[in-house]
Amino acid sequence: MGILSWIIVGGLAGLLAQFLMGQDRGGCLISVLLGVVGAFVGGFVMSLFGYGGVSGLNVWSIIVATIGAVIVLAVSRALRR
């Protein structure tokens, strides 16, 4: 998967995660970083359950990255408290 695909999937996943978890402070760059890190975390978590991870620019990759981004955002908020 190319860098442009990671940025697109990461951006979408980061925005979806922030929408699902409630608006958080941060701009577009934070959303992309959250989504890219979430893609790694989501891919790891899904592989533990026997599913595929992020494999390209498709709906499954966005879902996996969003799940990972929600996990990352939840852990980040828990550590800040």
A tleap script that builds the chain and sets N, CA, C and O, in Angstrom:
source leaprc.protein.ff14SB
mol = sequence {
  NMET GLY ILE LEU SER TRP ILE ILE VAL GLY
  GLY LEU ALA GLY LEU LEU ALA GLN PHE LEU
  MET GLY GLN ASP ARG GLY GLY CYS LEU ILE
  SER VAL LEU LEU GLY VAL VAL GLY ALA PHE
  VAL GLY GLY PHE VAL MET SER LEU PHE GLY
  TYR GLY GLY VAL SER GLY LEU ASN VAL TRP
  SER ILE ILE VAL ALA THR ILE GLY ALA VAL
  ILE VAL LEU ALA VAL SER ARG ALA LEU ARG
  CARG
}
set mol.1.N position { 0.848 -1.160 0.000 }
set mol.1.CA position { 0.000 0.000 0.000 }
set mol.1.C position { 0.901 1.234 0.000 }
set mol.1.O position { 1.831 1.327 0.802 }
set mol.2.N position { 0.630 2.166 -0.886 }
set mol.2.CA position { 1.453 3.353 -1.015 }
set mol.2.C position { 1.182 4.382 0.067 }
set mol.2.O position { 0.196 4.294 0.799 }
set mol.3.N position { 2.066 5.348 0.154 }
set mol.3.CA position { 1.948 6.378 1.182 }
set mol.3.C position { 0.668 7.190 1.011 }
set mol.3.O position { 0.052 7.591 1.999 }
set mol.4.N position { 0.267 7.434 -0.231 }
set mol.4.CA position { -0.963 8.187 -0.466 }
set mol.4.C position { -2.182 7.410 0.034 }
set mol.4.O position { -3.112 7.998 0.585 }
set mol.5.N position { -2.177 6.098 -0.156 }
set mol.5.CA position { -3.275 5.259 0.351 }
set mol.5.C position { -3.329 5.291 1.874 }
set mol.5.O position { -4.412 5.353 2.456 }
set mol.6.N position { -2.161 5.251 2.525 }
set mol.6.CA position { -2.120 5.309 3.987 }
set mol.6.C position { -2.676 6.641 4.488 }
set mol.6.O position { -3.394 6.687 5.487 }
set mol.7.N position { -2.338 7.725 3.783 }
set mol.7.CA position { -2.838 9.038 4.194 }
set mol.7.C position { -4.349 9.123 4.016 }
set mol.7.O position { -5.045 9.647 4.885 }
set mol.8.N position { -4.861 8.614 2.902 }
set mol.8.CA position { -6.308 8.659 2.655 }
set mol.8.C position { -7.059 7.786 3.656 }
set mol.8.O position { -8.026 8.237 4.271 }
set mol.9.N position { -6.620 6.541 3.822 }
set mol.9.CA position { -7.268 5.637 4.775 }
set mol.9.C position { -7.131 6.191 6.190 }
set mol.9.O position { -8.090 6.164 6.961 }
set mol.10.N position { -5.947 6.692 6.536 }
set mol.10.CA position { -5.725 7.259 7.861 }
set mol.10.C position { -6.593 8.468 8.126 }
set mol.10.O position { -7.141 8.620 9.217 }
set mol.11.N position { -6.721 9.331 7.130 }
set mol.11.CA position { -7.561 10.510 7.303 }
set mol.11.C position { -9.012 10.159 7.514 }
set mol.11.O position { -9.666 10.693 8.410 }
set mol.12.N position { -9.520 9.259 6.689 }
set mol.12.CA position { -10.916 8.832 6.840 }
set mol.12.C position { -11.138 8.139 8.178 }
set mol.12.O position { -12.120 8.411 8.868 }
set mol.13.N position { -10.230 7.249 8.543 }
set mol.13.CA position { -10.376 6.519 9.803 }
set mol.13.C position { -10.282 7.464 10.994 }
set mol.13.O position { -11.048 7.333 11.948 }
set mol.14.N position { -9.355 8.412 10.951 }
set mol.14.CA position { -9.210 9.372 12.041 }
set mol.14.C position { -10.446 10.232 12.206 }
set mol.14.O position { -10.898 10.464 13.327 }
set mol.15.N position { -10.996 10.707 11.101 }
set mol.15.CA position { -12.215 11.518 11.167 }
set mol.15.C position { -13.394 10.707 11.685 }
set mol.15.O position { -14.176 11.195 12.501 }
set mol.16.N position { -13.524 9.464 11.210 }
set mol.16.CA position { -14.612 8.607 11.690 }
set mol.16.C position { -14.471 8.308 13.181 }
set mol.16.O position { -15.457 8.322 13.919 }
set mol.17.N position { -13.242 8.038 13.619 }
set mol.17.CA position { -13.017 7.735 15.034 }
set mol.17.C position { -13.349 8.936 15.904 }
set mol.17.O position { -13.977 8.795 16.953 }
set mol.18.N position { -12.923 10.128 15.466 }
set mol.18.CA position { -13.242 11.317 16.248 }
set mol.18.C position { -14.736 11.582 16.262 }
set mol.18.O position { -15.272 12.047 17.268 }
set mol.19.N position { -15.414 11.295 15.164 }
set mol.19.CA position { -16.863 11.456 15.125 }
set mol.19.C position { -17.545 10.468 16.062 }
set mol.19.O position { -18.472 10.838 16.782 }
set mol.20.N position { -17.092 9.208 16.061 }
set mol.20.CA position { -17.698 8.179 16.906 }
set mol.20.C position { -17.432 8.402 18.386 }
set mol.20.O position { -18.289 8.122 19.223 }
set mol.21.N position { -16.254 8.900 18.708 }
set mol.21.CA position { -15.869 9.079 20.106 }
set mol.21.C position { -16.181 10.469 20.633 }
set mol.21.O position { -15.913 10.756 21.800 }
set mol.22.N position { -16.733 11.325 19.816 }
set mol.22.CA position { -16.973 12.705 20.233 }
set mol.22.C position { -15.819 13.579 19.772 }
set mol.22.O position { -14.675 13.129 19.717 }
set mol.23.N position { -16.114 14.799 19.449 }
set mol.23.CA position { -15.104 15.695 18.897 }
set mol.23.C position { -13.970 15.906 19.894 }
set mol.23.O position { -14.203 16.173 21.073 }
set mol.24.N position { -12.763 15.783 19.412 }
set mol.24.CA position { -11.571 15.981 20.213 }
set mol.24.C position { -10.800 17.150 19.626 }
set mol.24.O position { -10.927 17.452 18.439 }
set mol.25.N position { -10.013 17.796 20.443 }
set mol.25.CA position { -9.188 18.872 19.910 }
set mol.25.C position { -8.136 18.283 18.999 }
set mol.25.O position { -7.564 17.234 19.296 }
set mol.26.N position { -7.888 18.934 17.924 }
set mol.26.CA position { -6.890 18.474 16.976 }
set mol.26.C position { -7.347 18.797 15.575 }
set mol.26.O position { -8.543 18.892 15.301 }
set mol.27.N position { -6.408 18.960 14.713 }
set mol.27.CA position { -6.718 19.328 13.350 }
set mol.27.C position { -6.661 18.142 12.409 }
set mol.27.O position { -6.754 16.983 12.812 }
set mol.28.N position { -6.507 18.471 11.167 }
set mol.28.CA position { -6.487 17.459 10.111 }
set mol.28.C position { -5.270 16.544 10.249 }
set mol.28.O position { -5.376 15.335 10.042 }
set mol.29.N position { -4.127 17.111 10.594 }
set mol.29.CA position { -2.912 16.309 10.737 }
set mol.29.C position { -3.054 15.292 11.868 }
set mol.29.O position { -2.622 14.146 11.741 }
set mol.30.N position { -3.657 15.717 12.963 }
set mol.30.CA position { -3.878 14.804 14.091 }
set mol.30.C position { -4.811 13.670 13.675 }
set mol.30.O position { -4.601 12.520 14.061 }
set mol.31.N position { -5.837 13.987 12.891 }
set mol.31.CA position { -6.767 12.959 12.421 }
set mol.31.C position { -6.056 11.942 11.546 }
set mol.31.O position { -6.284 10.740 11.685 }
set mol.32.N position { -5.199 12.403 10.648 }
set mol.32.CA position { -4.464 11.493 9.770 }
set mol.32.C position { -3.516 10.618 10.589 }
set mol.32.O position { -3.457 9.406 10.382 }
set mol.33.N position { -2.776 11.225 11.514 }
set mol.33.CA position { -1.860 10.441 12.352 }
set mol.33.C position { -2.606 9.426 13.202 }
set mol.33.O position { -2.169 8.285 13.349 }
set mol.34.N position { -3.738 9.851 13.761 }
set mol.34.CA position { -4.567 8.945 14.545 }
set mol.34.C position { -5.031 7.769 13.695 }
set mol.34.O position { -5.012 6.625 14.148 }
set mol.35.N position { -5.442 8.048 12.475 }
set mol.35.CA position { -5.903 6.992 11.581 }
set mol.35.C position { -4.802 6.046 11.139 }
set mol.35.O position { -5.021 4.837 11.051 }
set mol.36.N position { -3.613 6.583 10.859 }
set mol.36.CA position { -2.498 5.727 10.429 }
set mol.36.C position { -2.055 4.823 11.574 }
set mol.36.O position { -1.837 3.628 11.374 }
set mol.37.N position { -1.919 5.389 12.771 }
set mol.37.CA position { -1.584 4.565 13.939 }
set mol.37.C position { -2.706 3.566 14.197 }
set mol.37.O position { -2.457 2.410 14.539 }
set mol.38.N position { -3.947 4.025 14.030 }
set mol.38.CA position { -5.096 3.135 14.194 }
set mol.38.C position { -5.104 1.995 13.197 }
set mol.38.O position { -5.556 0.894 13.512 }
set mol.39.N position { -4.606 2.249 11.994 }
set mol.39.CA position { -4.527 1.182 10.989 }
set mol.39.C position { -3.576 0.078 11.445 }
set mol.39.O position { -3.860 -1.107 11.270 }
set mol.40.N position { -2.454 0.473 12.027 }
set mol.40.CA position { -1.523 -0.527 12.551 }
set mol.40.C position { -2.145 -1.304 13.715 }
set mol.40.O position { -2.081 -2.532 13.763 }
set mol.41.N position { -2.743 -0.565 14.645 }
set mol.41.CA position { -3.365 -1.201 15.814 }
set mol.41.C position { -4.539 -2.081 15.376 }
set mol.41.O position { -4.674 -3.216 15.835 }
set mol.42.N position { -5.379 -1.559 14.494 }
set mol.42.CA position { -6.521 -2.333 14.008 }
set mol.42.C position { -6.096 -3.587 13.254 }
set mol.42.O position { -6.706 -4.646 13.408 }
set mol.43.N position { -5.052 -3.468 12.441 }
set mol.43.CA position { -4.536 -4.642 11.732 }
set mol.43.C position { -4.025 -5.699 12.691 }
set mol.43.O position { -4.242 -6.892 12.480 }
set mol.44.N position { -3.341 -5.261 13.754 }
set mol.44.CA position { -2.839 -6.197 14.749 }
set mol.44.C position { -3.987 -6.880 15.487 }
set mol.44.O position { -3.981 -8.099 15.660 }
set mol.45.N position { -4.970 -6.093 15.923 }
set mol.45.CA position { -6.110 -6.648 16.662 }
set mol.45.C position { -6.901 -7.614 15.779 }
set mol.45.O position { -7.278 -8.695 16.232 }
set mol.46.N position { -7.154 -7.237 14.534 }
set mol.46.CA position { -7.915 -8.113 13.630 }
set mol.46.C position { -7.157 -9.399 13.332 }
set mol.46.O position { -7.772 -10.454 13.176 }
set mol.47.N position { -5.817 -9.326 13.250 }
set mol.47.CA position { -5.047 -10.543 12.999 }
set mol.47.C position { -5.124 -11.495 14.196 }
set mol.47.O position { -5.034 -12.711 14.027 }
set mol.48.N position { -5.289 -10.947 15.398 }
set mol.48.CA position { -5.463 -11.806 16.573 }
set mol.48.C position { -6.765 -12.596 16.503 }
set mol.48.O position { -6.850 -13.710 17.021 }
set mol.49.N position { -7.775 -12.019 15.862 }
set mol.49.CA position { -9.064 -12.686 15.701 }
set mol.49.C position { -9.169 -13.474 14.408 }
set mol.49.O position { -10.219 -14.047 14.119 }
set mol.50.N position { -8.091 -13.512 13.618 }
set mol.50.CA position { -8.081 -14.314 12.405 }
set mol.50.C position { -8.583 -13.611 11.160 }
set mol.50.O position { -8.810 -14.262 10.140 }
set mol.51.N position { -8.761 -12.310 11.214 }
set mol.51.CA position { -9.206 -11.540 10.058 }
set mol.51.C position { -8.020 -10.824 9.438 }
set mol.51.O position { -6.961 -10.695 10.053 }
set mol.52.N position { -8.214 -10.363 8.212 }
set mol.52.CA position { -7.168 -9.612 7.534 }
set mol.52.C position { -7.095 -8.191 8.047 }
set mol.52.O position { -8.065 -7.657 8.584 }
set mol.53.N position { -5.939 -7.588 7.876 }
set mol.53.CA position { -5.735 -6.213 8.310 }
set mol.53.C position { -5.991 -5.238 7.182 }
set mol.53.O position { -6.834 -5.470 6.316 }
set mol.54.N position { -5.265 -4.166 7.205 }
set mol.54.CA position { -5.383 -3.130 6.183 }
set mol.54.C position { -4.653 -3.614 4.944 }
set mol.54.O position { -3.458 -3.907 4.988 }
set mol.55.N position { -5.384 -3.696 3.833 }
set mol.55.CA position { -4.803 -4.295 2.630 }
set mol.55.C position { -4.824 -3.378 1.418 }
set mol.55.O position { -4.380 -3.787 0.345 }
set mol.56.N position { -5.310 -2.191 1.543 }
set mol.56.CA position { -5.348 -1.279 0.412 }
set mol.56.C position { -6.413 -0.227 0.626 }
set mol.56.O position { -6.902 -0.034 1.739 }
set mol.57.N position { -6.756 0.432 -0.424 }
set mol.57.CA position { -7.762 1.485 -0.356 }
set mol.57.C position { -9.128 0.879 -0.641 }
set mol.57.O position { -9.619 0.922 -1.769 }
set mol.58.N position { -9.741 0.308 0.410 }
set mol.58.CA position { -11.055 -0.307 0.283 }
set mol.58.C position { -11.835 -0.138 1.586 }
set mol.58.O position { -11.297 0.347 2.581 }
set mol.59.N position { -13.079 -0.534 1.573 }
set mol.59.CA position { -13.960 -0.339 2.728 }
set mol.59.C position { -13.457 -1.121 3.942 }
set mol.59.O position { -13.486 -0.600 5.057 }
set mol.60.N position { -13.001 -2.351 3.750 }
set mol.60.CA position { -12.522 -3.168 4.867 }
set mol.60.C position { -11.344 -2.488 5.555 }
set mol.60.O position { -11.276 -2.475 6.784 }
set mol.61.N position { -10.431 -1.932 4.797 }
set mol.61.CA position { -9.281 -1.247 5.380 }
set mol.61.C position { -9.713 -0.040 6.197 }
set mol.61.O position { -9.148 0.219 7.260 }
set mol.62.N position { -10.698 0.696 5.722 }
set mol.62.CA position { -11.189 1.859 6.455 }
set mol.62.C position { -11.865 1.419 7.752 }
set mol.62.O position { -11.713 2.077 8.781 }
set mol.63.N position { -12.605 0.319 7.713 }
set mol.63.CA position { -13.256 -0.205 8.923 }
set mol.63.C position { -12.213 -0.648 9.943 }
set mol.63.O position { -12.317 -0.319 11.124 }
set mol.64.N position { -11.206 -1.394 9.489 }
set mol.64.CA position { -10.150 -1.882 10.381 }
set mol.64.C position { -9.380 -0.703 10.979 }
set mol.64.O position { -9.105 -0.682 12.179 }
set mol.65.N position { -9.036 0.267 10.148 }
set mol.65.CA position { -8.297 1.431 10.634 }
set mol.65.C position { -9.139 2.253 11.603 }
set mol.65.O position { -8.609 2.799 12.571 }
set mol.66.N position { -10.432 2.346 11.358 }
set mol.66.CA position { -11.309 3.085 12.260 }
set mol.66.C position { -11.413 2.385 13.615 }
set mol.66.O position { -11.392 3.044 14.655 }
set mol.67.N position { -11.523 1.073 13.610 }
set mol.67.CA position { -11.548 0.316 14.872 }
set mol.67.C position { -10.256 0.559 15.644 }
set mol.67.O position { -10.283 0.796 16.852 }
set mol.68.N position { -9.142 0.500 14.955 }
set mol.68.CA position { -7.859 0.759 15.603 }
set mol.68.C position { -7.751 2.184 16.107 }
set mol.68.O position { -7.226 2.417 17.196 }
set mol.69.N position { -8.242 3.146 15.329 }
set mol.69.CA position { -8.183 4.550 15.740 }
set mol.69.C position { -9.061 4.803 16.960 }
set mol.69.O position { -8.704 5.603 17.825 }
set mol.70.N position { -10.200 4.133 17.036 }
set mol.70.CA position { -11.064 4.257 18.219 }
set mol.70.C position { -10.334 3.700 19.444 }
set mol.70.O position { -10.408 4.280 20.527 }
set mol.71.N position { -9.642 2.593 19.278 }
set mol.71.CA position { -8.871 2.015 20.387 }
set mol.71.C position { -7.784 2.981 20.833 }
set mol.71.O position { -7.618 3.230 22.027 }
set mol.72.N position { -7.040 3.527 19.864 }
set mol.72.CA position { -5.962 4.472 20.180 }
set mol.72.C position { -6.518 5.718 20.864 }
set mol.72.O position { -5.939 6.202 21.836 }
set mol.73.N position { -7.623 6.232 20.370 }
set mol.73.CA position { -8.237 7.425 20.956 }
set mol.73.C position { -8.738 7.144 22.366 }
set mol.73.O position { -8.591 7.991 23.247 }
set mol.74.N position { -9.324 5.983 22.598 }
set mol.74.CA position { -9.815 5.624 23.934 }
set mol.74.C position { -8.658 5.485 24.928 }
set mol.74.O position { -8.756 5.947 26.064 }
set mol.75.N position { -7.579 4.856 24.505 }
set mol.75.CA position { -6.410 4.707 25.381 }
set mol.75.C position { -5.794 6.075 25.664 }
set mol.75.O position { -5.401 6.366 26.794 }
set mol.76.N position { -5.715 6.902 24.640 }
set mol.76.CA position { -5.152 8.246 24.807 }
set mol.76.C position { -5.968 9.065 25.788 }
set mol.76.O position { -5.404 9.748 26.642 }
set mol.77.N position { -7.263 9.010 25.681 }
set mol.77.CA position { -8.132 9.755 26.612 }
set mol.77.C position { -8.039 9.193 28.024 }
set mol.77.O position { -8.081 9.952 28.993 }
set mol.78.N position { -7.915 7.882 28.153 }
set mol.78.CA position { -7.801 7.273 29.481 }
set mol.78.C position { -6.485 7.665 30.160 }
set mol.78.O position { -6.446 7.874 31.372 }
set mol.79.N position { -5.414 7.764 29.377 }
set mol.79.CA position { -4.128 8.124 29.954 }
set mol.79.C position { -4.053 9.600 30.341 }
set mol.79.O position { -3.317 9.965 31.258 }
set mol.80.N position { -4.805 10.442 29.652 }
set mol.80.CA position { -4.811 11.868 29.963 }
set mol.80.C position { -5.549 12.179 31.252 }
set mol.80.O position { -5.315 13.227 31.854 }
set mol.81.N position { -6.430 11.299 31.688 }
set mol.81.CA position { -7.222 11.559 32.906 }
set mol.81.C position { -6.486 11.170 34.139 }
set mol.81.O position { -7.007 11.322 35.243 }
savepdb mol mol.pdb
quit
